[in-house]
Amino acid sequence: MLLQVGAPALMQVATVIGIIWAGSLIASGMVANAALTSVVALNTTDPSQAALTWQGIEPVIDGLGNANGEILGGLMTLLISLAALRAGELPKGLNILGLLVGAVGVVTIIPALNALVAVFGLGQIIWFIWMGIVLLRSNPGKAA
């Protein structure tokens, strides 16, 4: 709600992207958990078939989990930070960090820059923690 007033269109798009991103990460974990049961059972009788089965399932898990780049997380972070800058509701340093982290996430879609996924992940952890602190301090009554 805080940023919805200052930049409603950006926040609507960021929200949709965030929901899709969260859903894809959950789906990735669910596919991995379901696959592990089958592959582990198969491994007891036919290890080579288990390895072959896992090789077929792993790209699906990676694709759902954004292993080919953090386009969804990067876009969400970028759009939220841009909306916050426009709305003027959050600290400028937080917004600049979000823009940088989001941009790093988006460029990880380029295969040569995919190694920056770790930078994105660590940066986003810092951004999430800072964002949480700011939001809790801005409305302490809601935290309880």
N, C-alpha and C positions, 0 to 999 in steps of 0.2 A: 504494500500500500504506500510506503514511503516514497518510492520512485515512480509509482503508477501515475501520480498526479503530474509530476514534472516531465515525464517522457512516456506516455501511455503506449504508443505503438512499439517503441523499442522494448518495453517491458513485456508486452504481449508476445512478441517474437522470442525474446529471451526465455520466457516461461515455457513456451511450447518446445523450444530446443532443449531446455533443461529437463523437461518431462521425457522427451524422446531419449535423451542421453541416459537418464536414470533407468528407463525401461530397458534400453539396450544392454546396460551393464548388468542389470538383474537377470536378463535373459541369458547373457553369456555365462554367468555363474550357474544358472539352472541347467543349461545344456552341459556344462562341464561336470556338474555333479551327477547328472543322469548318465552321461557317457562313462564316467569313471566306474560306476557300478558294473556296467556291461563289459568294459575293457578289462577290469580286474578279474572278473569271473572268467572271461575268455582266456586270460593270461595263464590260468592254472592248467588249461588243456592244450592251448595252442599259442605260445608266445609270439610267434611270427605273425599270426593272424591278428592278435591283439595290437601289435605295433602297427600293422597296416590299417586296422580299424581306427586307431587313434590318429594316424596321419590323415585320415579322411574327415574326422570330426574336428580336429584342432583348428583348421582354417575357419570353420564356422564359429567356434568359440572366439578366436582372435578377431574375426570380423565384427561380431556382436560387441566385443569388448573394446573396440576402437584401437586394436593393436597396430593398425596401419596408419595411425595418426590421430591426434586429439581434436579433430575438426568440431565435434559437437561441444565438448567442454570448453574449447578455445573460443568458439563463437558465443557461447552463453556468457562466459566471463567477460569477453570483449563488449558485448551488448549491455550487460548490467553496468559495467564501468562507464560506458559511454552515456547511458541513461542517468547514472549518478552524477556525472560531470554536468550534464545539461540541467538536471534538477537542482544541483548545488546543495544536496542534502547530506552528503558524506564527505569525509576528509579528502582533500585533493590528492594527497600522497597515496591513499588507498585506491583511489580511482586510477591514478597513473600506474600503480603496481598492477592493477587489474587489466589495464590496457596492454601493458607489456607481457604479462602472463598469458592473456588471451591471444595476443599476436603470436607468441611462441607456440601455443597450442595449435593455432591455425596453420602455421608453416610446417608443422610436423607431418602434414599430409604429403609433403614433397619427400620422396624416398631418401634423398641424400641428407635431409634434415631430420629424419625420423628419430635419430639418437637424442634429439632435444626433448623427447617425451619425458625424460627424467627431470629436466629443468622445469618443464611445464608442471609436472606433478608436485614437485617440491614448492614451486612458486605458488601453485594454487592452494596448497596446504596453508602457507603463510597468509595468503589472501583470505581464505575462509576463516582462519582464526581471527585475523584483524577485523574482518567484516562482522563476525559474531560478537566480538568485544564491543565494537561501535554500536551495533544494534541493541545489545543488552544495556549498555550505558545510556542510550537515547530513550529507553522506555523500561526502567528498572521494575516497575510495577507488574509488567507482563512476564518477567522472568520467574516470578514466584508462582 
